[in-house]
Amino acid sequence: MTDPTRAAAAELVDVRDPDDPDGRVVGTATRAEVRARNLAHAATGVLLRDGAGRVFVHRRTDTKDVYPGRHDCFAGGVLAAGETPDEAAVRELAEELGVRDVPLRPVLRRWYRDGDTHYLAHVYEATWDGRELVLQPSEVAAGWWVPEQELRAALADPAWPFVPDTRALLAQWPGWGTPQPA
């Protein structure tokens, strides 16, 4: 049986030009190399709401390669080489939360960089019909639905162990907090 952690590290990722607003592809590298050298790449994040407008928040597993054990409200991840942002968002939402066949609404595209990661973020929003989610055990330790006001209050506390990239992207999302019709 293949070790999923080793397989993910060997996955090829498109390296992007961080000086290009569109993130032009300039080469490929393994995911492990992208992480080790903090190379610019592209990634997706999908904020999932339920019919009541609550947001799905989860705690990342302690084995994640970036921000292990922290909370997040995006399902998402690194684009594989040759993969489009839309394809990656659909794949990641299905892999991490078991959500399929929902419309995705693009809401934000921005570069993000810190000492752990550097990527062009493609952020989406989706609404789920309330069926039980199927959490990916290798990436999602636990998850729950949170009223948006409660999430905003938690995000206002800098001590809450929330991933810094999603925190920054939410702050840059025009109109975040205004649910759109599905």
N, C-alpha and C positions, 0 to 999 in steps of 0.2 A: 504494500500500500504506500502511496506517495505522501510524504509529509507536506501538509498544506502551507506551512510557514516557509519551508525551503522552496516549494514551487512558486509561491508569491514573490520571494526574493529574486528568483531567476526570471520572472516575467519581464518582457521588454516594454520599455516606456519611451515615448517620444520626448526628447529634450527640447525645450522651447527657448526662444530668444527673449530674455526678460526685458529687453529694451524695446521690443515690438509690442504695441498695445494688443495686437491680435495673437501674440504668442507663436510666431512662425516657427515651424519645426526645423531644427538645425542638426539633429542627429538622434540616435537612440542609445539607450543604456539599460542595464538591468535595474530593476526596482531597488535592489540592494545598493547599487552604485549611486543611484539618484538620492537615496537616503543618506548614504555615507558622505557624499560630497555636497549635499543640499543643492542639487541641480534643479534648475527651473523646469517645471513640467505643467501639466494641466490636471485638474481634478473637478469632481462634481460634488454638490451637496443638495439634498432634497429635504425641504421642510415639509413634514407630513401633518396634516390637520385631520380631525374627524368632523363629522357633520355638525357638531356643536361648536366648532372653531378651536377646540383644544389642540395643543401641539404635543406630538410624541417626543418625549425626552428619554434618553437612554444613558446607561453607564457603559463605557467601553471596557473591554476585557483588559486584564493586566498584562496580556501578551501582545497588545497592539504595538506596532513599530513606532508610532508617533502618539504622544499624549495618552499613554496607557492609564486605565482606571479613572479617567476624567469623564464628566458628563458632556453630552452633546445633544443637539436637536436636529442635526442633519444626518441623513443616511447618504453615504457617498464614498468616493474614493478616487484613486488615481486612474486616469485614462490609460488603457493599454495602447501600445504602439498601433497607429492606424485607426483607432477607435474615435468616433465623434463624441462630443459632449452629450448629445441626446441618447446615444446608444449606451454610454457609460452610466448615465443617470437611471435609465430603465434597468440596466443590469444590476447596479448597486442596490436599488430599491427592492428588487426581487431577491437578491442574495441576502441582504441584511435583515429585511423585515417581512419577506414573503409577499410583498405587494406587487401585483401585476395588473396590467390592463387599466391603468388610470391615466387620465390626461396630465401631462406635466406642463406647468406654466413657467417659462424662463423669467426670472425677476432681477438678476444681477450678474454682471461679469466684471471681475476686478482681480488685479494681482494681489497676492498676499505673500508676505515674507517675514520669517523670524529665524531664530537660530536652529530650528528643527525642520522647517519645511519652506519651500518657495514654489508657489504655483499660481497659475491663472485659474481662478475659481469661476465655475459655471454653476450658478445657484438657481434652483427651481423650487416650485411649490406644488403640492398635490393634496387632494382630499380623498380620504379613505372612507369606505362605506360602513365601517364599524365591525366588520368580520375580524375574528381573532388574528393577530399578527403572528408570524412564525419567525422568531428571532434566530439569527445565525449564532450558534454558541461560540464560535471561534472569535467573533468580533463584538457581540453584544452580550454583556453580562446580565443586564436587567433593563426593563423599560416600563414606562407608564405615561398616561395622558395627563397633561397639565394645562389648566386654564392659562391663556396667554398673559393675563395680568400677574399671575403667580410666577410665571417664567420671567417676565420683565423684572419683577422684584428680586428674584434670585440672581439674575444677571447684574443687577445694580450692586451686588455684594462682590467686590473683587476677590474675596477669600473663598468664594464658592469654587470648587475644583471643576471648572468648565473649560473646555478646549478654547485656547485663545484665538484660533483662526475663525471659528464660527462666531465667537463673541464680536470680533472685529467686523466680520462680514455683515452680521445683523445690524450693527451700528451704521453701516454704509448703505443698507438696503432702503431705497426710497419707499416710503409707505409701509414699511414692515409694521405689522399690527393691524393692517386693513385687509381682512380676508377677502379674497376674490371669489366670484361664483365658480363652481366646478365646471 
